[in-house]
Amino acid sequence: MIKLELEINEVNTILAVLGKHPFSEVVELISKIKQQGDPQAQVIAAADAATAVTDVEVKNPPTE
């Protein structure tokens, strides 16, 4: 087994290319990529959302 580190856009490119192949040939590979990637993407999205909220709070501090 090997482990790869890819950017989300790189994984999406791989999935797009696989999507052009016959479904029966790539379904298991696509499933494995999604199964492993989805939880990681959710963590990244949550971190990005938290950063966005922090940025808004810093740029627009509450006025008292």
Biopython code that builds the backbone (N, CA, C, O; Angstrom):
import numpy as np
from Bio.PDB.StructureBuilder import StructureBuilder

atoms = [
    (1, "MET", "N", (0.847, -1.170, 0.000)),
    (1, "MET", "CA", (0.000, 0.000, 0.000)),
    (1, "MET", "C", (0.897, 1.239, 0.000)),
    (1, "MET", "O", (1.955, 1.250, 0.630)),
    (2, "ILE", "N", (0.469, 2.269, -0.705)),
    (2, "ILE", "CA", (1.175, 3.547, -0.695)),
    (2, "ILE", "C", (0.213, 4.639, -0.256)),
    (2, "ILE", "O", (-1.004, 4.494, -0.366)),
    (3, "LYS", "N", (0.765, 5.713, 0.235)),
    (3, "LYS", "CA", (-0.036, 6.877, 0.625)),
    (3, "LYS", "C", (0.436, 8.052, -0.204)),
    (3, "LYS", "O", (1.637, 8.263, -0.374)),
    (4, "LEU", "N", (-0.508, 8.814, -0.717)),
    (4, "LEU", "CA", (-0.210, 9.991, -1.518)),
    (4, "LEU", "C", (-0.766, 11.217, -0.814)),
    (4, "LEU", "O", (-1.777, 11.133, -0.117)),
    (5, "GLU", "N", (-0.117, 12.338, -0.992)),
    (5, "GLU", "CA", (-0.648, 13.599, -0.494)),
    (5, "GLU", "C", (-0.919, 14.474, -1.701)),
    (5, "GLU", "O", (-0.001, 14.859, -2.425)),
    (6, "LEU", "N", (-2.195, 14.785, -1.910)),
    (6, "LEU", "CA", (-2.624, 15.564, -3.068)),
    (6, "LEU", "C", (-3.501, 16.716, -2.623)),
    (6, "LEU", "O", (-4.185, 16.631, -1.603)),
    (7, "GLU", "N", (-3.479, 17.792, -3.390)),
    (7, "GLU", "CA", (-4.399, 18.902, -3.163)),
    (7, "GLU", "C", (-5.798, 18.464, -3.607)),
    (7, "GLU", "O", (-5.942, 17.564, -4.435)),
    (8, "ILE", "N", (-6.816, 19.106, -3.050)),
    (8, "ILE", "CA", (-8.192, 18.746, -3.406)),
    (8, "ILE", "C", (-8.416, 18.870, -4.907)),
    (8, "ILE", "O", (-9.062, 18.010, -5.507)),
    (9, "ASN", "N", (-7.896, 19.921, -5.519)),
    (9, "ASN", "CA", (-8.101, 20.090, -6.961)),
    (9, "ASN", "C", (-7.426, 18.970, -7.759)),
    (9, "ASN", "O", (-7.910, 18.606, -8.831)),
    (10, "GLU", "N", (-6.329, 18.425, -7.258)),
    (10, "GLU", "CA", (-5.664, 17.308, -7.931)),
    (10, "GLU", "C", (-6.509, 16.043, -7.841)),
    (10, "GLU", "O", (-6.617, 15.297, -8.814)),
    (11, "VAL", "N", (-7.104, 15.800, -6.683)),
    (11, "VAL", "CA", (-7.987, 14.644, -6.522)),
    (11, "VAL", "C", (-9.204, 14.797, -7.432)),
    (11, "VAL", "O", (-9.632, 13.834, -8.069)),
    (12, "ASN", "N", (-9.758, 16.005, -7.491)),
    (12, "ASN", "CA", (-10.910, 16.239, -8.362)),
    (12, "ASN", "C", (-10.550, 16.001, -9.827)),
    (12, "ASN", "O", (-11.379, 15.502, -10.588)),
    (13, "THR", "N", (-9.335, 16.349, -10.233)),
    (13, "THR", "CA", (-8.891, 16.093, -11.603)),
    (13, "THR", "C", (-8.816, 14.596, -11.871)),
    (13, "THR", "O", (-9.255, 14.121, -12.919)),
    (14, "ILE", "N", (-8.261, 13.863, -10.927)),
    (14, "ILE", "CA", (-8.191, 12.405, -11.075)),
    (14, "ILE", "C", (-9.586, 11.817, -11.195)),
    (14, "ILE", "O", (-9.833, 10.973, -12.056)),
    (15, "LEU", "N", (-10.503, 12.260, -10.335)),
    (15, "LEU", "CA", (-11.881, 11.750, -10.396)),
    (15, "LEU", "C", (-12.543, 12.102, -11.724)),
    (15, "LEU", "O", (-13.294, 11.294, -12.270)),
    (16, "ALA", "N", (-12.278, 13.289, -12.247)),
    (16, "ALA", "CA", (-12.854, 13.690, -13.540)),
    (16, "ALA", "C", (-12.335, 12.796, -14.664)),
    (16, "ALA", "O", (-13.098, 12.383, -15.538)),
    (17, "VAL", "N", (-11.053, 12.502, -14.639)),
    (17, "VAL", "CA", (-10.470, 11.631, -15.664)),
    (17, "VAL", "C", (-11.041, 10.223, -15.538)),
    (17, "VAL", "O", (-11.386, 9.596, -16.539)),
    (18, "LEU", "N", (-11.138, 9.730, -14.307)),
    (18, "LEU", "CA", (-11.720, 8.397, -14.108)),
    (18, "LEU", "C", (-13.172, 8.350, -14.575)),
    (18, "LEU", "O", (-13.644, 7.324, -15.064)),
    (19, "GLY", "N", (-13.865, 9.463, -14.420)),
    (19, "GLY", "CA", (-15.265, 9.524, -14.837)),
    (19, "GLY", "C", (-15.460, 9.360, -16.333)),
    (19, "GLY", "O", (-16.577, 9.106, -16.783)),
    (20, "LYS", "N", (-14.407, 9.497, -17.103)),
    (20, "LYS", "CA", (-14.490, 9.330, -18.559)),
    (20, "LYS", "C", (-14.312, 7.876, -18.985)),
    (20, "LYS", "O", (-14.479, 7.538, -20.157)),
    (21, "HIS", "N", (-13.974, 7.027, -18.030)),
    (21, "HIS", "CA", (-13.766, 5.606, -18.313)),
    (21, "HIS", "C", (-15.049, 4.824, -18.021)),
    (21, "HIS", "O", (-15.929, 5.311, -17.311)),
    (22, "PRO", "N", (-15.150, 3.629, -18.563)),
    (22, "PRO", "CA", (-16.338, 2.807, -18.272)),
    (22, "PRO", "C", (-16.512, 2.604, -16.762)),
    (22, "PRO", "O", (-15.565, 2.291, -16.040)),
    (23, "PHE", "N", (-17.739, 2.790, -16.322)),
    (23, "PHE", "CA", (-18.062, 2.736, -14.896)),
    (23, "PHE", "C", (-17.563, 1.453, -14.247)),
    (23, "PHE", "O", (-16.969, 1.491, -13.169)),
    (24, "SER", "N", (-17.799, 0.328, -14.891)),
    (24, "SER", "CA", (-17.426, -0.961, -14.296)),
    (24, "SER", "C", (-15.920, -1.082, -14.060)),
    (24, "SER", "O", (-15.490, -1.852, -13.201)),
    (25, "GLU", "N", (-15.118, -0.331, -14.813)),
    (25, "GLU", "CA", (-13.661, -0.394, -14.660)),
    (25, "GLU", "C", (-13.151, 0.482, -13.520)),
    (25, "GLU", "O", (-12.075, 0.218, -12.983)),
    (26, "VAL", "N", (-13.892, 1.508, -13.142)),
    (26, "VAL", "CA", (-13.365, 2.487, -12.182)),
    (26, "VAL", "C", (-14.190, 2.646, -10.912)),
    (26, "VAL", "O", (-13.784, 3.381, -10.013)),
    (27, "VAL", "N", (-15.321, 1.985, -10.814)),
    (27, "VAL", "CA", (-16.221, 2.199, -9.685)),
    (27, "VAL", "C", (-15.550, 1.914, -8.342)),
    (27, "VAL", "O", (-15.732, 2.677, -7.393)),
    (28, "GLU", "N", (-14.789, 0.842, -8.246)),
    (28, "GLU", "CA", (-14.141, 0.512, -6.967)),
    (28, "GLU", "C", (-13.078, 1.543, -6.601)),
    (28, "GLU", "O", (-12.948, 1.913, -5.434)),
    (29, "LEU", "N", (-12.328, 2.000, -7.577)),
    (29, "LEU", "CA", (-11.296, 2.997, -7.315)),
    (29, "LEU", "C", (-11.908, 4.330, -6.899)),
    (29, "LEU", "O", (-11.433, 4.966, -5.958)),
    (30, "ILE", "N", (-12.953, 4.751, -7.591)),
    (30, "ILE", "CA", (-13.636, 6.000, -7.221)),
    (30, "ILE", "C", (-14.201, 5.893, -5.807)),
    (30, "ILE", "O", (-14.109, 6.838, -5.024)),
    (31, "SER", "N", (-14.778, 4.752, -5.487)),
    (31, "SER", "CA", (-15.332, 4.549, -4.140)),
    (31, "SER", "C", (-14.248, 4.660, -3.073)),
    (31, "SER", "O", (-14.466, 5.279, -2.031)),
    (32, "LYS", "N", (-13.083, 4.067, -3.323)),
    (32, "LYS", "CA", (-11.990, 4.137, -2.349)),
    (32, "LYS", "C", (-11.491, 5.567, -2.183)),
    (32, "LYS", "O", (-11.211, 6.008, -1.068)),
    (33, "ILE", "N", (-11.383, 6.286, -3.291)),
    (33, "ILE", "CA", (-10.925, 7.678, -3.212)),
    (33, "ILE", "C", (-11.920, 8.503, -2.410)),
    (33, "ILE", "O", (-11.518, 9.275, -1.539)),
    (34, "LYS", "N", (-13.207, 8.353, -2.687)),
    (34, "LYS", "CA", (-14.225, 9.113, -1.960)),
    (34, "LYS", "C", (-14.277, 8.704, -0.493)),
    (34, "LYS", "O", (-14.403, 9.560, 0.382)),
    (35, "GLN", "N", (-14.182, 7.409, -0.213)),
    (35, "GLN", "CA", (-14.247, 6.924, 1.161)),
    (35, "GLN", "C", (-13.108, 7.497, 2.000)),
    (35, "GLN", "O", (-13.308, 7.850, 3.162)),
    (36, "GLN", "N", (-11.927, 7.589, 1.420)),
    (36, "GLN", "CA", (-10.783, 8.110, 2.153)),
    (36, "GLN", "C", (-10.723, 9.632, 2.127)),
    (36, "GLN", "O", (-10.263, 10.255, 3.084)),
    (37, "GLY", "N", (-11.184, 10.226, 1.042)),
    (37, "GLY", "CA", (-11.063, 11.667, 0.873)),
    (37, "GLY", "C", (-12.150, 12.490, 1.522)),
    (37, "GLY", "O", (-11.887, 13.590, 2.008)),
    (38, "ASP", "N", (-13.376, 11.973, 1.540)),
    (38, "ASP", "CA", (-14.491, 12.759, 2.081)),
    (38, "ASP", "C", (-14.278, 13.214, 3.523)),
    (38, "ASP", "O", (-14.482, 14.392, 3.817)),
    (39, "PRO", "N", (-13.877, 12.326, 4.428)),
    (39, "PRO", "CA", (-13.656, 12.798, 5.811)),
    (39, "PRO", "C", (-12.567, 13.867, 5.906)),
    (39, "PRO", "O", (-12.677, 14.801, 6.700)),
    (40, "GLN", "N", (-11.519, 13.730, 5.099)),
    (40, "GLN", "CA", (-10.448, 14.723, 5.113)),
    (40, "GLN", "C", (-10.938, 16.053, 4.556)),
    (40, "GLN", "O", (-10.593, 17.114, 5.077)),
    (41, "ALA", "N", (-11.741, 15.998, 3.498)),
    (41, "ALA", "CA", (-12.278, 17.225, 2.900)),
    (41, "ALA", "C", (-13.205, 17.941, 3.882)),
    (41, "ALA", "O", (-13.231, 19.171, 3.922)),
    (42, "GLN", "N", (-13.963, 17.183, 4.671)),
    (42, "GLN", "CA", (-14.851, 17.791, 5.661)),
    (42, "GLN", "C", (-14.050, 18.526, 6.732)),
    (42, "GLN", "O", (-14.447, 19.606, 7.170)),
    (43, "VAL", "N", (-12.936, 17.956, 7.153)),
    (43, "VAL", "CA", (-12.075, 18.608, 8.148)),
    (43, "VAL", "C", (-11.512, 19.913, 7.581)),
    (43, "VAL", "O", (-11.476, 20.935, 8.266)),
    (44, "ILE", "N", (-11.076, 19.863, 6.324)),
    (44, "ILE", "CA", (-10.533, 21.061, 5.673)),
    (44, "ILE", "C", (-11.615, 22.134, 5.555)),
    (44, "ILE", "O", (-11.361, 23.308, 5.829)),
    (45, "ALA", "N", (-12.817, 21.731, 5.149)),
    (45, "ALA", "CA", (-13.916, 22.686, 4.996)),
    (45, "ALA", "C", (-14.275, 23.322, 6.339)),
    (45, "ALA", "O", (-14.537, 24.523, 6.405)),
    (46, "ALA", "N", (-14.288, 22.529, 7.400)),
    (46, "ALA", "CA", (-14.600, 23.064, 8.728)),
    (46, "ALA", "C", (-13.523, 24.052, 9.182)),
    (46, "ALA", "O", (-13.832, 25.092, 9.764)),
    (47, "ALA", "N", (-12.272, 23.723, 8.916)),
    (47, "ALA", "CA", (-11.182, 24.624, 9.283)),
    (47, "ALA", "C", (-11.268, 25.924, 8.491)),
    (47, "ALA", "O", (-11.047, 27.004, 9.039)),
    (48, "ASP", "N", (-11.591, 25.822, 7.201)),
    (48, "ASP", "CA", (-11.743, 27.021, 6.370)),
    (48, "ASP", "C", (-12.899, 27.882, 6.864)),
    (48, "ASP", "O", (-12.798, 29.109, 6.887)),
    (49, "ALA", "N", (-13.993, 27.241, 7.260)),
    (49, "ALA", "CA", (-15.154, 27.982, 7.761)),
    (49, "ALA", "C", (-14.804, 28.692, 9.067)),
    (49, "ALA", "O", (-15.204, 29.837, 9.279)),
    (50, "ALA", "N", (-14.063, 28.020, 9.937)),
    (50, "ALA", "CA", (-13.666, 28.630, 11.201)),
    (50, "ALA", "C", (-12.747, 29.824, 10.951)),
    (50, "ALA", "O", (-12.854, 30.844, 11.632)),
    (51, "THR", "N", (-11.869, 29.703, 9.999)),
    (51, "THR", "CA", (-10.971, 30.807, 9.648)),
    (51, "THR", "C", (-11.765, 31.975, 9.086)),
    (51, "THR", "O", (-11.480, 33.129, 9.406)),
    (52, "ALA", "N", (-12.755, 31.690, 8.254)),
    (52, "ALA", "CA", (-13.576, 32.749, 7.664)),
    (52, "ALA", "C", (-14.326, 33.509, 8.761)),
    (52, "ALA", "O", (-14.418, 34.735, 8.710)),
    (53, "VAL", "N", (-14.854, 32.800, 9.737)),
    (53, "VAL", "CA", (-15.578, 33.446, 10.833)),
    (53, "VAL", "C", (-14.618, 34.315, 11.631)),
    (53, "VAL", "O", (-14.962, 35.441, 11.991)),
    (54, "THR", "N", (-13.433, 33.819, 11.911)),
    (54, "THR", "CA", (-12.436, 34.587, 12.658)),
    (54, "THR", "C", (-12.045, 35.835, 11.890)),
    (54, "THR", "O", (-11.915, 36.909, 12.478)),
    (55, "ASP", "N", (-11.855, 35.708, 10.580)),
    (55, "ASP", "CA", (-11.498, 36.863, 9.754)),
    (55, "ASP", "C", (-12.588, 37.930, 9.799)),
    (55, "ASP", "O", (-12.284, 39.120, 9.877)),
    (56, "VAL", "N", (-13.835, 37.521, 9.752)),
    (56, "VAL", "CA", (-14.943, 38.476, 9.797)),
    (56, "VAL", "C", (-14.957, 39.176, 11.147)),
    (56, "VAL", "O", (-15.152, 40.389, 11.216)),
    (57, "GLU", "N", (-14.754, 38.425, 12.212)),
    (57, "GLU", "CA", (-14.760, 39.020, 13.546)),
    (57, "GLU", "C", (-13.622, 40.027, 13.701)),
    (57, "GLU", "O", (-13.808, 41.073, 14.323)),
    (58, "VAL", "N", (-12.463, 39.730, 13.152)),
    (58, "VAL", "CA", (-11.323, 40.632, 13.264)),
    (58, "VAL", "C", (-11.553, 41.875, 12.401)),
    (58, "VAL", "O", (-11.249, 42.986, 12.834)),
    (59, "LYS", "N", (-12.077, 41.705, 11.202)),
    (59, "LYS", "CA", (-12.295, 42.835, 10.315)),
    (59, "LYS", "C", (-13.443, 43.714, 10.782)),
    (59, "LYS", "O", (-13.443, 44.923, 10.548)),
    (60, "ASN", "N", (-14.415, 43.110, 11.437)),
    (60, "ASN", "CA", (-15.592, 43.850, 11.887)),
    (60, "ASN", "C", (-15.805, 43.617, 13.380)),
    (60, "ASN", "O", (-16.775, 42.967, 13.770)),
    (61, "PRO", "N", (-14.910, 44.139, 14.218)),
    (61, "PRO", "CA", (-15.078, 43.920, 15.654)),
    (61, "PRO", "C", (-16.377, 44.561, 16.143)),
    (61, "PRO", "O", (-16.800, 45.598, 15.633)),
    (62, "PRO", "N", (-16.996, 43.936, 17.129)),
    (62, "PRO", "CA", (-18.247, 44.513, 17.648)),
    (62, "PRO", "C", (-18.013, 45.888, 18.257)),
    (62, "PRO", "O", (-16.990, 46.135, 18.895)),
    (63, "THR", "N", (-18.957, 46.756, 18.054)),
    (63, "THR", "CA", (-18.868, 48.091, 18.656)),
    (63, "THR", "C", (-19.775, 48.116, 19.868)),
    (63, "THR", "O", (-20.882, 47.579, 19.856)),
    (64, "GLU", "N", (-19.279, 48.750, 20.908)),
    (64, "GLU", "CA", (-20.071, 48.746, 22.161)),
    (64, "GLU", "C", (-20.601, 50.131, 22.432)),
    (64, "GLU", "O", (-21.288, 50.344, 23.431)),
]
sb = StructureBuilder()
sb.init_structure("model")
sb.init_model(0)
sb.init_chain("A")
sb.init_seg("    ")
for serial, (resi, resn, name, xyz) in enumerate(atoms, 1):
    if name == "N":
        sb.init_residue(resn, " ", resi, " ")
    sb.init_atom(name, np.array(xyz, "f"), 0.0, 1.0, " ", f" {name:<3s}", serial, name[0])
structure = sb.get_structure()
